[in-house]
Amino acid sequence: MSFLTIGHRGVMGVEPENTLRSFVRAEREGLDVIELDLHLSKDGALVVMHDAEVDRTTDGSGSVVERTLAELRELDAGRGERIPVFEEVLDAVGAPLQAEIKDVAAARALAEVMRSRDLTGRIEVISFHDEALAAIRALLPGVRTALVASRYGAEVVDRARAVGARRLSLNIRRLTLELVERAHTAQLTVLGWTVNTHDHLRLARGLGLDGVVTDQPEIRRAVRFTA
């Protein structure tokens, strides 16, 4: 398998995160996969937003779940961009996607969209939450999933296997060669995040990772020099 570069919320180092502008730029820059985050609006739309609140990334304030989609659309998500819904991203770019879910409710909504549009081959569902991955796997038995973790130890391999995940996406600052080898022995691929410097890219290569998550399009171009 080739070494994957995954655009974090598009290419959030150079464009407003989780916007169509960011996703289109990520695809144009040649990122292999585009990562995004999903929350449910008050009226059940799958909106693309990392935080549970809109304060950090828009000109509004308050919780995503307390606003309707129409209300969320009124906000500026950066450079005049509007908060997109998941279906708009599917139509705007053709790249494979990693869709991060926070809870079981989002898993149900995402499963409906994936089933109706036959997306199991294009979408990998990722989460920090074991129960969310277990839920979507029960709803869509063929779905590919990845467990994400920031603070973890060797037990993260067993957690991934317990929920049927095929991949780990891990904070590179805590990664060790021993853990990567243990994951590979368990038939899990391993990604490191967030890799925004050449030093971290060299570290990822030295650890034998299968890919990296990055905010910066230049990391995609640098990969060929670190093989």
C-alpha positions, 0 to 999 in steps of 0.5 A, spaced: 500 500 500 502 506 498 503 512 503 497 516 504 496 523 505 490 525 509 488 532 508 485 534 515 479 538 515 481 539 508 487 543 508 486 547 514 493 550 514 491 554 508 484 555 508 478 555 512 477 548 516 471 544 514 469 548 508 468 546 501 473 551 499 478 547 503 476 540 501 476 543 493 483 545 495 485 539 498 483 535 492 487 540 487 493 539 491 493 532 490 491 529 498 489 522 497 484 522 502 480 528 505 478 528 513 472 532 515 468 532 522 460 531 522 455 534 527 447 534 527 443 540 527 437 541 531 433 539 525 437 533 523 442 535 518 449 532 517 453 539 518 460 539 517 463 542 523 469 540 528 467 543 534 460 542 538 459 550 538 460 554 532 464 560 536 471 558 534 470 557 526 464 562 525 462 569 526 456 566 531 456 563 537 452 557 541 451 550 540 451 546 533 445 542 535 441 548 538 441 551 531 437 549 525 441 548 518 438 554 515 440 558 522 447 555 521 447 557 513 447 564 516 454 564 519 460 566 515 465 560 516 471 564 514 472 568 507 465 568 506 464 560 506 458 557 509 458 551 513 456 545 508 452 539 509 455 532 508 452 531 501 455 537 499 462 535 500 460 528 496 458 532 490 464 537 490 470 533 491 471 526 488 476 524 493 475 518 498 473 521 505 474 520 512 468 522 516 469 523 523 463 522 528 462 524 535 456 520 537 451 514 536 446 519 533 451 522 528 452 514 526 445 513 525 444 519 520 451 517 516 449 510 515 443 512 512 446 517 507 452 512 506 446 506 504 442 511 500 448 513 496 452 506 496 458 510 499 461 504 503 467 504 498 469 511 498 468 513 506 472 511 512 468 512 518 473 514 524 472 516 531 475 517 538 469 514 541 469 506 541 461 506 541 460 510 535 464 506 531 461 499 534 454 503 532 455 504 525 459 497 524 452 494 526 448 499 522 453 498 516 456 491 516 461 492 510 463 499 513 471 501 514 472 504 520 478 507 524 479 508 531 482 515 533 486 516 539 490 522 542 492 519 549 493 512 549 497 506 550 498 499 547 491 497 549 489 502 543 490 496 539 485 491 542 480 497 543 480 497 535 480 490 534 474 490 539 470 494 535 472 491 528 476 497 526 481 496 520 486 502 522 488 507 527 489 514 527 494 516 533 497 522 535 504 522 533 507 525 539 506 519 543 507 513 537 513 508 538 516 503 534 513 498 538 506 500 538 506 500 530 509 493 530 504 491 535 498 494 530 501 491 524 502 484 527 494 485 528 493 487 521 491 494 523 494 500 519 497 506 522 496 513 521 500 519 525 497 526 526 498 532 525 504 532 521 505 539 519 513 539 518 518 535 515 521 533 521 515 529 523 514 527 516 521 523 517 519 521 524 513 518 521 517 514 515 522 512 521 516 509 525 513 505 519 507 508 518 502 507 513 500 515 512 499 521 515 494 526 517 496 534 515 494 541 515 499 543 510 499 541 502 506 541 502 507 535 506 503 531 500 509 534 495 514 532 500 512 525 501 516 523 495 523 525 498 522 521 504 521 514 501 
